């Protein structure tokens, strides 16, 4: 159990708590916070996995996930703000 | 020398983890949406930046670290915009803080 794997497990645990907010969140915007929290943890986990297996393609996975998560968040918040007609 | 750099990088990563834990804890602690998103946006981003800097230090100077810098730059730019968009949609849709009587 090297240091990187311990950090990976801790970040995985934290991301589950981020998803907890998605479940509990009274308003839909709380759920979106939970999602952005979760996606930032996923990026860190992807990079950590890339460090552990020493392959650099995992960093690209984190990058693409970050971009798609950002676009998703922007579109969802626009959808809610305009009540359906984007 | 490499041992010392490795040790410093590990400490930086631990600090980043502490910030991330505070970010997640902050999302549960606050009762209102706006204070919740303030904490999660700021503290979580600081945690992310610190962990990434620790990883970059740990991995030395090569192509991998360049990609890490790209991911870091992307996240630092997009996260504030995303949280702003969420808060804006909340504010425009009429979500207001209930005054505690």
N, CA and C atoms of all chains as a GROMACS GRO file, in nm:
protein
  561
    1UNK      N    1   0.087  -0.119   0.000
    1UNK     CA    2   0.000   0.000   0.000
    1UNK      C    3   0.090   0.124   0.000
    2UNK      N    4   0.122   0.172  -0.119
    2UNK     CA    5   0.208   0.291  -0.124
    2UNK      C    6   0.126   0.413  -0.088
    3UNK      N    7   0.194   0.526  -0.078
    3UNK     CA    8   0.128   0.649  -0.034
    3UNK      C    9   0.019   0.686  -0.132
    4UNK      N   10   0.046   0.670  -0.265
    4UNK     CA   11  -0.053   0.712  -0.365
    4UNK      C   12  -0.182   0.634  -0.349
    5UNK      N   13  -0.171   0.502  -0.320
    5UNK     CA   14  -0.294   0.423  -0.309
    5UNK      C   15  -0.375   0.467  -0.188
    6UNK      N   16  -0.307   0.502  -0.079
    6UNK     CA   17  -0.383   0.548   0.039
    6UNK      C   18  -0.458   0.676   0.004
    7UNK      N   19  -0.387   0.768  -0.066
    7UNK     CA   20  -0.453   0.895  -0.104
    7UNK      C   21  -0.571   0.865  -0.196
    8UNK      N   22  -0.554   0.768  -0.288
    8UNK     CA   23  -0.662   0.735  -0.381
    8UNK      C   24  -0.785   0.687  -0.305
    9UNK      N   25  -0.763   0.602  -0.204
    9UNK     CA   26  -0.877   0.548  -0.129
    9UNK      C   27  -0.946   0.659  -0.051
   10UNK      N   28  -0.866   0.750   0.007
   10UNK     CA   29  -0.927   0.860   0.084
   10UNK      C   30  -1.012   0.946  -0.008
   11UNK      N   31  -0.958   0.979  -0.129
   11UNK     CA   32  -1.034   1.065  -0.220
   11UNK      C   33  -1.159   0.993  -0.268
   12UNK      N   34  -1.150   0.860  -0.286
   12UNK     CA   35  -1.270   0.784  -0.326
   12UNK      C   36  -1.376   0.794  -0.217
   13UNK      N   37  -1.332   0.783  -0.090
   13UNK     CA   38  -1.429   0.796   0.019
   13UNK      C   39  -1.494   0.933   0.019
   14UNK      N   40  -1.413   1.038  -0.004
   14UNK     CA   41  -1.467   1.174  -0.004
   14UNK      C   42  -1.568   1.191  -0.116
   15UNK      N   43  -1.541   1.129  -0.232
   15UNK     CA   44  -1.633   1.149  -0.344
   15UNK      C   45  -1.768   1.088  -0.311
   16UNK      N   46  -1.769   0.981  -0.231
   16UNK     CA   47  -1.899   0.922  -0.193
   16UNK      C   48  -1.977   1.023  -0.109
   17UNK      N   49  -1.906   1.097  -0.022
   17UNK     CA   50  -1.977   1.199   0.057
   17UNK      C   51  -2.031   1.309  -0.034
   18UNK      N   52  -1.951   1.342  -0.139
   18UNK     CA   53  -2.001   1.441  -0.233
   18UNK      C   54  -2.132   1.396  -0.295
   19UNK      N   55  -2.141   1.265  -0.326
   19UNK     CA   56  -2.265   1.214  -0.385
   19UNK      C   57  -2.376   1.214  -0.282
   20UNK      N   58  -2.338   1.205  -0.152
   20UNK     CA   59  -2.441   1.209  -0.048
   20UNK      C   60  -2.521   1.337  -0.057
   21UNK      N   61  -2.451   1.446  -0.086
   21UNK     CA   62  -2.523   1.573  -0.100
   21UNK      C   63  -2.618   1.567  -0.219
   22UNK      N   64  -2.583   1.495  -0.323
   22UNK     CA   65  -2.674   1.483  -0.438
   22UNK      C   66  -2.803   1.415  -0.393
   23UNK      N   67  -2.791   1.317  -0.302
   23UNK     CA   68  -2.913   1.246  -0.257
   23UNK      C   69  -2.995   1.336  -0.167
   24UNK      N   70  -2.927   1.400  -0.070
   24UNK     CA   71  -3.001   1.471   0.035
   24UNK      C   72  -3.056   1.602  -0.019
   25UNK      N   73  -2.975   1.671  -0.100
   25UNK     CA   74  -2.996   1.811  -0.135
   25UNK      C   75  -3.140   1.850  -0.151
   26UNK      N   76  -3.194   1.944  -0.069
   26UNK     CA   77  -3.335   1.982  -0.087
   26UNK      C   78  -3.360   2.044  -0.224
   27UNK      N   79  -3.274   2.138  -0.264
   27UNK     CA   80  -3.302   2.204  -0.393
   27UNK      C   81  -3.218   2.139  -0.503
   28UNK      N   82  -3.255   2.167  -0.626
   28UNK     CA   83  -3.184   2.102  -0.738
   28UNK      C   84  -3.043   2.158  -0.747
   29UNK      N   85  -3.024   2.282  -0.698
   29UNK     CA   86  -2.889   2.341  -0.708
   29UNK      C   87  -2.795   2.276  -0.609
   30UNK      N   88  -2.850   2.231  -0.493
   30UNK     CA   89  -2.763   2.156  -0.403
   30UNK      C   90  -2.713   2.030  -0.471
   31UNK      N   91  -2.803   1.970  -0.549
   31UNK     CA   92  -2.761   1.847  -0.619
   31UNK      C   93  -2.651   1.878  -0.718
   32UNK      N   94  -2.658   1.996  -0.779
   32UNK     CA   95  -2.553   2.030  -0.875
   32UNK      C   96  -2.421   2.056  -0.804
   33UNK      N   97  -2.427   2.111  -0.682
   33UNK     CA   98  -2.301   2.128  -0.608
   33UNK      C   99  -2.240   1.992  -0.580
   34UNK      N  100  -2.327   1.898  -0.537
   34UNK     CA  101  -2.277   1.763  -0.509
   34UNK      C  102  -2.211   1.705  -0.631
   35UNK      N  103  -2.270   1.732  -0.749
   35UNK     CA  104  -2.212   1.677  -0.871
   35UNK      C  105  -2.078   1.740  -0.903
   36UNK      N  106  -2.066   1.873  -0.888
   36UNK     CA  107  -1.936   1.935  -0.918
   36UNK      C  108  -1.831   1.888  -0.818
   37UNK      N  109  -1.872   1.870  -0.692
   37UNK     CA  110  -1.776   1.818  -0.593
   37UNK      C  111  -1.729   1.679  -0.636
   38UNK      N  112  -1.826   1.595  -0.675
   38UNK     CA  113  -1.792   1.459  -0.715
   38UNK      C  114  -1.701   1.461  -0.837
   39UNK      N  115  -1.727   1.550  -0.933
   39UNK     CA  116  -1.646   1.546  -1.055
   39UNK      C  117  -1.505   1.594  -1.027
   40UNK      N  118  -1.488   1.686  -0.931
   40UNK     CA  119  -1.350   1.728  -0.900
   40UNK      C  120  -1.274   1.613  -0.835
   41UNK      N  121  -1.346   1.533  -0.752
   41UNK     CA  122  -1.277   1.417  -0.692
   41UNK      C  123  -1.241   1.315  -0.800
   42UNK      N  124  -1.330   1.299  -0.902
   42UNK     CA  125  -1.302   1.200  -1.006
   42UNK      C  126  -1.178   1.241  -1.084
   43UNK      N  127  -1.162   1.372  -1.107
   43UNK     CA  128  -1.043   1.416  -1.180
   43UNK      C  129  -0.918   1.382  -1.100
   44UNK      N  130  -0.922   1.408  -0.967
   44UNK     CA  131  -0.804   1.379  -0.885
   44UNK      C  132  -0.776   1.229  -0.886
   45UNK      N  133  -0.886   1.149  -0.880
   45UNK     CA  134  -0.865   1.004  -0.878
   45UNK      C  135  -0.804   0.956  -1.010
   46UNK      N  136  -0.851   1.014  -1.122
   46UNK     CA  137  -0.797   0.972  -1.252
   46UNK      C  138  -0.648   1.002  -1.258
   47UNK      N  139  -0.611   1.120  -1.209
   47UNK     CA  140  -0.469   1.157  -1.216
   47UNK      C  141  -0.388   1.066  -1.124
   48UNK      N  142  -0.446   1.034  -1.006
   48UNK     CA  143  -0.373   0.947  -0.914
   48UNK      C  144  -0.353   0.809  -0.973
   49UNK      N  145  -0.457   0.758  -1.040
   49UNK     CA  146  -0.442   0.626  -1.104
   49UNK      C  147  -0.334   0.635  -1.210
   50UNK      N  148  -0.333   0.747  -1.283
   50UNK     CA  149  -0.228   0.764  -1.384
   50UNK      C  150  -0.090   0.763  -1.320
   51UNK      N  151  -0.082   0.820  -1.198
   51UNK     CA  152   0.048   0.819  -1.128
   51UNK      C  153   0.085   0.677  -1.085
   52UNK      N  154  -0.016   0.602  -1.038
   52UNK     CA  155   0.014   0.469  -0.983
   52UNK      C  156   0.058   0.375  -1.095
   53UNK      N  157  -0.019   0.370  -1.207
   53UNK     CA  158   0.019   0.275  -1.312
   53UNK      C  159   0.121   0.339  -1.407
   54UNK      N  160   0.158   0.465  -1.378
   54UNK     CA  161   0.263   0.533  -1.453
   54UNK      C  162   0.233   0.537  -1.603
   55UNK      N  163   0.107   0.564  -1.634
   55UNK     CA  164   0.069   0.587  -1.774
   55UNK      C  165   0.016   0.729  -1.783
   56UNK      N  166   0.041   0.800  -1.892
   56UNK     CA  167  -0.001   0.940  -1.894
   56UNK      C  168  -0.137   0.956  -1.958
   57UNK      N  169  -0.199   0.845  -2.009
   57UNK     CA  170  -0.329   0.866  -2.075
   57UNK      C  171  -0.437   0.894  -1.971
   58UNK      N  172  -0.416   0.851  -1.845
   58UNK     CA  173  -0.521   0.873  -1.744
   58UNK      C  174  -0.540   1.022  -1.717
   59UNK      N  175  -0.430   1.102  -1.735
   59UNK     CA  176  -0.446   1.245  -1.714
   59UNK      C  177  -0.540   1.302  -1.820
   60UNK      N  178  -0.530   1.246  -1.943
   60UNK     CA  179  -0.623   1.292  -2.048
   60UNK      C  180  -0.766   1.256  -2.010
   61UNK      N  181  -0.784   1.138  -1.949
   61UNK     CA  182  -0.920   1.099  -1.906
   61UNK      C  183  -0.973   1.204  -1.809
   62UNK      N  184  -0.887   1.243  -1.711
   62UNK     CA  185  -0.931   1.345  -1.615
   62UNK      C  186  -0.963   1.476  -1.682
   63UNK      N  187  -0.881   1.513  -1.781
   63UNK     CA  188  -0.902   1.640  -1.851
   63UNK      C  189  -1.036   1.638  -1.922
   64UNK      N  190  -1.063   1.529  -1.997
   64UNK     CA  191  -1.187   1.524  -2.076
   64UNK      C  192  -1.307   1.520  -1.982
   65UNK      N  193  -1.292   1.445  -1.871
   65UNK     CA  194  -1.404   1.440  -1.776
   65UNK      C  195  -1.432   1.579  -1.721
   66UNK      N  196  -1.323   1.655  -1.693
   66UNK     CA  197  -1.342   1.791  -1.641
   66UNK      C  198  -1.416   1.878  -1.739
   67UNK      N  199  -1.376   1.871  -1.867
   67UNK     CA  200  -1.441   1.956  -1.968
   67UNK      C  201  -1.588   1.918  -1.982
   68UNK      N  202  -1.615   1.785  -1.991
   68UNK     CA  203  -1.755   1.743  -2.012
   68UNK      C  204  -1.839   1.776  -1.890
   69UNK      N  205  -1.780   1.758  -1.768
   69UNK     CA  206  -1.855   1.792  -1.648
   69UNK      C  207  -1.889   1.939  -1.646
   70UNK      N  208  -1.794   2.021  -1.689
   70UNK     CA  209  -1.819   2.166  -1.691
   70UNK      C  210  -1.931   2.199  -1.788
   71UNK      N  211  -1.925   2.141  -1.910
   71UNK     CA  212  -2.029   2.172  -2.009
   71UNK      C  213  -2.164   2.125  -1.957
   72UNK      N  214  -2.166   2.006  -1.896
   72UNK     CA  215  -2.292   1.954  -1.842
   72UNK      C  216  -2.350   2.048  -1.739
   73UNK      N  217  -2.263   2.096  -1.648
   73UNK     CA  218  -2.313   2.185  -1.542
   73UNK      C  219  -2.368   2.313  -1.602
   74UNK      N  220  -2.297   2.368  -1.700
   74UNK     CA  221  -2.344   2.493  -1.760
   74UNK      C  222  -2.480   2.472  -1.825
   75UNK      N  223  -2.495   2.362  -1.900
   75UNK     CA  224  -2.621   2.341  -1.972
   75UNK      C  225  -2.735   2.315  -1.875
   76UNK      N  226  -2.707   2.237  -1.768
   76UNK     CA  227  -2.815   2.209  -1.672
   76UNK      C  228  -2.859   2.338  -1.604
   77UNK      N  229  -2.760   2.422  -1.566
   77UNK     CA  230  -2.801   2.544  -1.494
   77UNK      C  231  -2.876   2.636  -1.589
   78UNK      N  232  -2.839   2.637  -1.718
   78UNK     CA  233  -2.916   2.720  -1.813
   78UNK      C  234  -3.056   2.664  -1.830
   79UNK      N  235  -3.065   2.532  -1.835
   79UNK     CA  236  -3.197   2.467  -1.854
   79UNK      C  237  -3.289   2.505  -1.740
   80UNK      N  238  -3.234   2.501  -1.616
   80UNK     CA  239  -3.319   2.529  -1.499
   80UNK      C  240  -3.353   2.677  -1.497
   81UNK      N  241  -3.254   2.761  -1.528
   81UNK     CA  242  -3.276   2.905  -1.519
   81UNK      C  243  -3.384   2.949  -1.618
   82UNK      N  244  -3.386   2.890  -1.739
   82UNK     CA  245  -3.483   2.933  -1.840
   82UNK      C  246  -3.607   2.846  -1.837
   83UNK      N  247  -3.616   2.757  -1.738
   83UNK     CA  248  -3.735   2.671  -1.722
   83UNK      C  249  -3.767   2.596  -1.850
   84UNK      N  250  -3.661   2.543  -1.918
   84UNK     CA  251  -3.692   2.449  -2.025
   84UNK      C  252  -3.660   2.500  -2.164
   85UNK      N  253  -3.677   2.629  -2.194
   85UNK     CA  254  -3.645   2.668  -2.333
   85UNK      C  255  -3.508   2.734  -2.333
   86UNK      N  256  -3.410   2.654  -2.374
   86UNK     CA  257  -3.271   2.704  -2.375
   86UNK      C  258  -3.255   2.802  -2.491
   87UNK      N  259   1.863   1.411  -0.170
   87UNK     CA  260   1.789   1.527  -0.221
   87UNK      C  261   1.651   1.482  -0.272
   88UNK      N  262   1.650   1.372  -0.350
   88UNK     CA  263   1.521   1.328  -0.404
   88UNK      C  264   1.428   1.289  -0.289
   89UNK      N  265   1.490   1.230  -0.183
   89UNK     CA  266   1.408   1.187  -0.069
   89UNK      C  267   1.338   1.306  -0.006
   90UNK      N  268   1.410   1.418   0.007
   90UNK     CA  269   1.350   1.536   0.072
   90UNK      C  270   1.236   1.589  -0.013
   91UNK      N  271   1.259   1.597  -0.147
   91UNK     CA  272   1.154   1.649  -0.235
   91UNK      C  273   1.031   1.559  -0.226
   92UNK      N  274   1.056   1.426  -0.224
   92UNK     CA  275   0.944   1.331  -0.212
   92UNK      C  276   0.867   1.357  -0.084
   93UNK      N  277   0.941   1.383   0.024
   93UNK     CA  278   0.877   1.401   0.154
   93UNK      C  279   0.794   1.528   0.155
   94UNK      N  280   0.852   1.636   0.097
   94UNK     CA  281   0.776   1.762   0.091
   94UNK      C  282   0.651   1.744   0.008
   95UNK      N  283   0.663   1.674  -0.105
   95UNK     CA  284   0.547   1.654  -0.192
   95UNK      C  285   0.438   1.577  -0.117
   96UNK      N  286   0.480   1.477  -0.037
   96UNK     CA  287   0.379   1.401   0.038
   96UNK      C  288   0.308   1.491   0.138
   97UNK      N  289   0.383   1.580   0.202
   97UNK     CA  290   0.319   1.670   0.299
   97UNK      C  291   0.219   1.762   0.228
   98UNK      N  292   0.259   1.813   0.110
   98UNK     CA  293   0.168   1.901   0.036
   98UNK      C  294   0.041   1.827  -0.002
   99UNK      N  295   0.057   1.698  -0.042
   99UNK     CA  296  -0.062   1.621  -0.080
   99UNK      C  297  -0.152   1.602   0.040
  100UNK      N  298  -0.092   1.579   0.158
  100UNK     CA  299  -0.175   1.561   0.279
  100UNK      C  300  -0.250   1.690   0.310
  101UNK      N  301  -0.182   1.804   0.295
  101UNK     CA  302  -0.250   1.932   0.318
  101UNK      C  303  -0.367   1.948   0.222
  102UNK      N  304  -0.343   1.911   0.093
  102UNK     CA  305  -0.452   1.920  -0.005
  102UNK      C  306  -0.568   1.831   0.033
  103UNK      N  307  -0.536   1.713   0.088
  103UNK     CA  308  -0.644   1.622   0.130
  103UNK      C  309  -0.723   1.685   0.242
  104UNK      N  310  -0.654   1.751   0.336
  104UNK     CA  311  -0.725   1.814   0.448
  104UNK      C  312  -0.820   1.920   0.394
  105UNK      N  313  -0.772   2.001   0.297
  105UNK     CA  314  -0.860   2.102   0.239
  105UNK      C  315  -0.980   2.038   0.173
  106UNK      N  316  -0.957   1.928   0.102
  106UNK     CA  317  -1.069   1.862   0.033
  106UNK      C  318  -1.170   1.810   0.134
  107UNK      N  319  -1.117   1.752   0.245
  107UNK     CA  320  -1.210   1.701   0.347
  107UNK      C  321  -1.291   1.816   0.405
  108UNK      N  322  -1.226   1.930   0.428
  108UNK     CA  323  -1.300   2.045   0.481
  108UNK      C  324  -1.406   2.090   0.382
  109UNK      N  325  -1.370   2.085   0.250
  109UNK     CA  326  -1.468   2.124   0.150
  109UNK      C  327  -1.591   2.037   0.155
  110UNK      N  328  -1.570   1.906   0.165
  110UNK     CA  329  -1.684   1.815   0.169
  110UNK      C  330  -1.760   1.834   0.299
  111UNK      N  331  -1.687   1.852   0.411
  111UNK     CA  332  -1.755   1.872   0.539
  111UNK      C  333  -1.837   2.000   0.537
  112UNK      N  334  -1.780   2.105   0.472
  112UNK     CA  335  -1.850   2.232   0.466
  112UNK      C  336  -1.982   2.220   0.393
  113UNK      N  337  -1.988   2.132   0.291
  113UNK     CA  338  -2.114   2.120   0.216
  113UNK      C  339  -2.223   2.066   0.306
  114UNK      N  340  -2.188   1.985   0.404
  114UNK     CA  341  -2.292   1.928   0.492
  114UNK      C  342  -2.322   2.017   0.609
  115UNK      N  343  -2.225   2.099   0.649
  115UNK     CA  344  -2.243   2.171   0.774
  115UNK      C  345  -2.339   2.287   0.758
  116UNK      N  346  -2.329   2.359   0.645
  116UNK     CA  347  -2.405   2.484   0.633
  116UNK      C  348  -2.549   2.452   0.596
  117UNK      N  349  -2.639   2.533   0.650
  117UNK     CA  350  -2.782   2.504   0.634
  117UNK      C  351  -2.839   2.568   0.509
  118UNK      N  352  -2.766   2.669   0.453
  118UNK     CA  353  -2.829   2.740   0.343
  118UNK      C  354  -2.750   2.715   0.215
  119UNK      N  355  -2.817   2.733   0.101
  119UNK     CA  356  -2.753   2.696  -0.025
  119UNK      C  357  -2.633   2.785  -0.054
  120UNK      N  358  -2.651   2.919  -0.034
  120UNK     CA  359  -2.546   3.011  -0.080
  120UNK      C  360  -2.418   2.992   0.000
  121UNK      N  361  -2.433   2.972   0.134
  121UNK     CA  362  -2.310   2.951   0.212
  121UNK      C  363  -2.248   2.817   0.175
  122UNK      N  364  -2.334   2.722   0.139
  122UNK     CA  365  -2.283   2.590   0.103
  122UNK      C  366  -2.199   2.597  -0.024
  123UNK      N  367  -2.249   2.669  -0.123
  123UNK     CA  368  -2.176   2.671  -0.250
  123UNK      C  369  -2.051   2.756  -0.237
  124UNK      N  370  -2.054   2.857  -0.148
  124UNK     CA  371  -1.933   2.937  -0.128
  124UNK      C  372  -1.820   2.848  -0.077
  125UNK      N  373  -1.852   2.768   0.026
  125UNK     CA  374  -1.749   2.683   0.084
  125UNK      C  375  -1.702   2.581  -0.018
  126UNK      N  376  -1.799   2.515  -0.083
  126UNK     CA  377  -1.758   2.404  -0.170
  126UNK      C  378  -1.676   2.456  -0.286
  127UNK      N  379  -1.709   2.576  -0.338
  127UNK     CA  380  -1.634   2.625  -0.454
  127UNK      C  381  -1.491   2.660  -0.411
  128UNK      N  382  -1.480   2.737  -0.304
  128UNK     CA  383  -1.346   2.787  -0.268
  128UNK      C  384  -1.258   2.677  -0.212
  129UNK      N  385  -1.304   2.612  -0.105
  129UNK     CA  386  -1.214   2.524  -0.031
  129UNK      C  387  -1.180   2.402  -0.115
  130UNK      N  388  -1.281   2.356  -0.194
  130UNK     CA  389  -1.254   2.239  -0.275
  130UNK      C  390  -1.153   2.270  -0.384
  131UNK      N  391  -1.162   2.391  -0.442
  131UNK     CA  392  -1.066   2.426  -0.546
  131UNK      C  393  -0.926   2.437  -0.487
  132UNK      N  394  -0.915   2.494  -0.365
  132UNK     CA  395  -0.783   2.503  -0.303
  132UNK      C  396  -0.728   2.364  -0.278
  133UNK      N  397  -0.814   2.272  -0.233
  133UNK     CA  398  -0.768   2.134  -0.211
  133UNK      C  399  -0.719   2.072  -0.339
  134UNK      N  400  -0.794   2.096  -0.447
  134UNK     CA  401  -0.756   2.039  -0.576
  134UNK      C  402  -0.620   2.093  -0.620
  135UNK      N  403  -0.604   2.226  -0.608
  135UNK     CA  404  -0.478   2.287  -0.652
  135UNK      C  405  -0.362   2.232  -0.570
  136UNK      N  406  -0.380   2.219  -0.438
  136UNK     CA  407  -0.270   2.175  -0.353
  136UNK      C  408  -0.231   2.032  -0.386
  137UNK      N  409  -0.333   1.946  -0.407
  137UNK     CA  410  -0.300   1.807  -0.439
  137UNK      C  411  -0.226   1.801  -0.572
  138UNK      N  412  -0.274   1.879  -0.668
  138UNK     CA  413  -0.209   1.874  -0.800
  138UNK      C  414  -0.065   1.924  -0.791
  139UNK      N  415  -0.042   2.030  -0.712
  139UNK     CA  416   0.096   2.079  -0.699
  139UNK      C  417   0.183   1.974  -0.633
  140UNK      N  418   0.127   1.905  -0.531
  140UNK     CA  419   0.205   1.800  -0.466
  140UNK      C  420   0.239   1.690  -0.564
  141UNK      N  421   0.141   1.651  -0.649
  141UNK     CA  422   0.167   1.544  -0.745
  141UNK      C  423   0.272   1.589  -0.846
  142UNK      N  424   0.264   1.716  -0.886
  142UNK     CA  425   0.360   1.765  -0.984
  142UNK      C  426   0.500   1.762  -0.926
  143UNK      N  427   0.512   1.805  -0.799
  143UNK     CA  428   0.645   1.803  -0.737
  143UNK      C  429   0.698   1.661  -0.727
  144UNK      N  430   0.603   1.570  -0.696
  144UNK     CA  431   0.645   1.432  -0.674
  144UNK      C  432   0.695   1.370  -0.804
  145UNK      N  433   0.637   1.412  -0.916
  145UNK     CA  434   0.667   1.342  -1.041
  145UNK      C  435   0.782   1.407  -1.114
  146UNK      N  436   0.836   1.514  -1.061
  146UNK     CA  437   0.951   1.573  -1.129
  146UNK      C  438   0.909   1.647  -1.254
  147UNK      N  439   1.006   1.672  -1.344
  147UNK     CA  440   0.979   1.760  -1.456
  147UNK      C  441   0.979   1.679  -1.585
  148UNK      N  442   0.860   1.642  -1.635
  148UNK     CA  443   0.857   1.575  -1.767
  148UNK      C  444   0.720   1.596  -1.830
  149UNK      N  445   0.688   1.516  -1.931
  149UNK     CA  446   0.568   1.538  -2.012
  149UNK      C  447   0.445   1.521  -1.926
  150UNK      N  448   0.452   1.425  -1.833
  150UNK     CA  449   0.337   1.395  -1.746
  150UNK      C  450   0.301   1.518  -1.665
  151UNK      N  451   0.406   1.586  -1.614
  151UNK     CA  452   0.378   1.703  -1.530
  151UNK      C  453   0.318   1.815  -1.612
  152UNK      N  454   0.358   1.823  -1.741
  152UNK     CA  455   0.296   1.924  -1.828
  152UNK      C  456   0.147   1.900  -1.841
  153UNK      N  457   0.109   1.772  -1.855
  153UNK     CA  458  -0.035   1.741  -1.866
  153UNK      C  459  -0.106   1.775  -1.736
  154UNK      N  460  -0.035   1.748  -1.623
  154UNK     CA  461  -0.097   1.781  -1.494
  154UNK      C  462  -0.123   1.930  -1.486
  155UNK      N  463  -0.028   2.009  -1.535
  155UNK     CA  464  -0.046   2.155  -1.534
  155UNK      C  465  -0.168   2.193  -1.616
  156UNK      N  466  -0.187   2.123  -1.730
  156UNK     CA  467  -0.303   2.154  -1.815
  156UNK      C  468  -0.433   2.125  -1.740
  157UNK      N  469  -0.438   2.009  -1.673
  157UNK     CA  470  -0.560   1.975  -1.597
  157UNK      C  471  -0.583   2.078  -1.488
  158UNK      N  472  -0.475   2.119  -1.422
  158UNK     CA  473  -0.487   2.218  -1.315
  158UNK      C  474  -0.541   2.349  -1.371
  159UNK      N  475  -0.484   2.395  -1.484
  159UNK     CA  476  -0.528   2.522  -1.543
  159UNK      C  477  -0.675   2.511  -1.582
  160UNK      N  478  -0.714   2.397  -1.642
  160UNK     CA  479  -0.853   2.381  -1.684
  160UNK      C  480  -0.945   2.392  -1.563
  161UNK      N  481  -0.908   2.321  -1.455
  161UNK     CA  482  -1.000   2.319  -1.341
  161UNK      C  483  -1.010   2.455  -1.277
  162UNK      N  484  -0.895   2.525  -1.266
  162UNK     CA  485  -0.898   2.657  -1.202
  162UNK      C  486  -0.985   2.752  -1.281
  163UNK      N  487  -0.989   2.736  -1.415
  163UNK     CA  488  -1.073   2.826  -1.496
  163UNK      C  489  -1.219   2.783  -1.490
  164UNK      N  490  -1.245   2.652  -1.502
  164UNK     CA  491  -1.384   2.612  -1.522
  164UNK      C  492  -1.463   2.606  -1.393
  165UNK      N  493  -1.398   2.573  -1.281
  165UNK     CA  494  -1.478   2.555  -1.160
  165UNK      C  495  -1.546   2.683  -1.114
  166UNK      N  496  -1.477   2.798  -1.108
  166UNK     CA  497  -1.549   2.920  -1.071
  166UNK      C  498  -1.665   2.951  -1.166
  167UNK      N  499  -1.643   2.927  -1.295
  167UNK     CA  500  -1.751   2.958  -1.390
  167UNK      C  501  -1.870   2.867  -1.364
  168UNK      N  502  -1.842   2.739  -1.339
  168UNK     CA  503  -1.952   2.644  -1.317
  168UNK      C  504  -2.030   2.682  -1.192
  169UNK      N  505  -1.959   2.711  -1.082
  169UNK     CA  506  -2.031   2.744  -0.959
  169UNK      C  507  -2.104   2.876  -0.975
  170UNK      N  508  -2.046   2.969  -1.056
  170UNK     CA  509  -2.120   3.095  -1.080
  170UNK      C  510  -2.248   3.067  -1.155
  171UNK      N  511  -2.240   2.977  -1.253
  171UNK     CA  512  -2.361   2.948  -1.332
  171UNK      C  513  -2.468   2.887  -1.243
  172UNK      N  514  -2.426   2.797  -1.151
  172UNK     CA  515  -2.525   2.735  -1.063
  172UNK      C  516  -2.590   2.840  -0.975
  173UNK      N  517  -2.506   2.926  -0.915
  173UNK     CA  518  -2.561   3.026  -0.822
  173UNK      C  519  -2.650   3.124  -0.896
  174UNK      N  520  -2.611   3.158  -1.019
  174UNK     CA  521  -2.691   3.252  -1.097
  174UNK      C  522  -2.827   3.191  -1.128
  175UNK      N  523  -2.827   3.063  -1.165
  175UNK     CA  524  -2.957   3.003  -1.197
  175UNK      C  525  -3.042   2.994  -1.071
  176UNK      N  526  -2.977   2.973  -0.956
  176UNK     CA  527  -3.056   2.969  -0.832
  176UNK      C  528  -3.114   3.106  -0.803
  177UNK      N  529  -3.031   3.211  -0.818
  177UNK     CA  530  -3.078   3.346  -0.783
  177UNK      C  531  -3.190   3.389  -0.877
  178UNK      N  532  -3.169   3.363  -1.007
  178UNK     CA  533  -3.269   3.410  -1.104
  178UNK      C  534  -3.400   3.333  -1.087
  179UNK      N  535  -3.388   3.205  -1.052
  179UNK     CA  536  -3.512   3.127  -1.036
  179UNK      C  537  -3.582   3.160  -0.906
  180UNK      N  538  -3.534   3.263  -0.834
  180UNK     CA  539  -3.613   3.310  -0.721
  180UNK      C  540  -3.581   3.243  -0.590
  181UNK      N  541  -3.462   3.183  -0.578
  181UNK     CA  542  -3.426   3.119  -0.450
  181UNK      C  543  -3.369   3.229  -0.360
  182UNK      N  544  -3.435   3.254  -0.249
  182UNK     CA  545  -3.386   3.358  -0.159
  182UNK      C  546  -3.359   3.297  -0.022
  183UNK      N  547  -3.268   3.360   0.055
  183UNK     CA  548  -3.238   3.309   0.190
  183UNK      C  549  -3.355   3.341   0.280
  184UNK      N  550  -3.402   3.240   0.354
  184UNK     CA  551  -3.514   3.265   0.446
  184UNK      C  552  -3.456   3.332   0.570
  185UNK      N  553  -3.515   3.448   0.605
  185UNK     CA  554  -3.462   3.522   0.720
  185UNK      C  555  -3.498   3.446   0.848
  186UNK      N  556  -3.400   3.421   0.937
  186UNK     CA  557  -3.432   3.357   1.066
  186UNK      C  558  -3.500   3.461   1.155
  187UNK      N  559  -3.623   3.428   1.198
  187UNK     CA  560  -3.688   3.527   1.284
  187UNK      C  561  -3.636   3.522   1.425
   0.00000   0.00000   0.00000
